[in-house]
Amino acid sequence: MYNYDSLWRTMKERGVTTYSLINHHNISSHTMSNIRHNENITMETLNKLCQILRCQANDVVEITFDDEEDVVRMEAKNKKI
């Protein structure tokens, strides 16, 4: 499961708004919707967010496993990649 709570904190600390990400840094509104709903984003987007915010990936997203079922599902997904 993806958790973007750290992104919201980092944005607040840096004074960066969702509006500026969309309108000044070309982060799509669809991507911001994915983030709001704790869904996946591309590594390219993660890199871009890190560059904009001058931070590391863990300042943007945390990957957590709620239970064993999530671990199994993630492993199965990774085998398909």
CORZI-V810242 format. One line per field, one symbol per residue. ss: DSSP state (H for helix, E for strand, C for the rest). phi: phi as a letter, one per 30 degrees, with the letter a starting at -180 (. if undefined). A space follows every 50 residues. Layout:
BEGIN
ss = ???
phi = ???
END
This chain:
BEGIN
ss = CEECHHHHHHHHHHCCCHHHHHHCCCCCHHHHHHHHCCCCCCHHHHHHHH HHHCCCHHHCCEECCCCHHHHHHHHHHHHHC
phi = .cbcedddddeddcicceedddccchdddddddedechcdbddddedddd ddchbceddcbbcbcdaeddddddddddddd
END
